[in-house]
Amino acid sequence: MNIILLGPPGAGKGTQARILCEERDMIQLSTGDMLREAKQSGTEMGQRVADVMARGELVTDEIVIGLIREKLEGEKKGGFIFDGFPRTLAQVDALADLLAEEGETLHSVIEMRVDDDALVARITARSTCANCGEVYNDLTKPIPEDGKCAKCGGTEFTRRADDNEESLKQRLMEYYKKTSPLIGYYYAKGQLAPVNGLGEIAEVRAAIARVLDASEGAAGRDA
Ligand code: AMP
């Protein structure tokens, strides 16, 4: 199963991708995480994209397609979850080509729907365990009272440099201008599965599981 999690920043793509990795042995491919890693480790590319990311703009298609290409050639396990990729129609075409080269197909595009007010509240309250990447939210999923990450026991938590109102505004503009056209495209291809991203984490998880189970059943019947 290869799927895309599509939705605006703060829709919960990363949180749900991590759950799918645990439950279905899938591999999360988050271009945002890859770019932050490149920035952190000070590679030349990481330095080049740092300002663009801080402003909330998209980095070039060439860079993110290169990152995805490398990962697709590696281990495949229970399938790939594309989280934050593709974000432009050029990336859509590149992904189709890369999957075809690997003899893989795209099973489902899950559109996580959340309204803009909820996004601002979610993003400005978000923090991440510096050790394992578990995502917390001051309002809906606070860091445990003992100050330790529930997953790994880590005690250091970071807030993303671009999780502020100013750059969120720009990230939303980029989303509506460049990424939201993907919704119409995948709808027309019959691959779009909208899910209400506003509920509790467990509710959204269950909604996604229903889509994947149905898609898996259909794939089995076709085989
Ligand atoms: P994310 O963690 O998915 O919210 O991504 C953080 C930032 O990384 C975005 O605001 C962009 O600057 C950059 N980025 C991540 N994925 C992509 C992509 N597929 N195309 C272009 N820029 C991206």
Residues whose N, C-alpha, C, O or C-beta is under 5 A from the ligand:
A	BS01	AMP	P9 T31 G32 D33 L35 V52 M53 G56 E57 L58 V59 V64 D83 G84 F85 P86 R87 R171
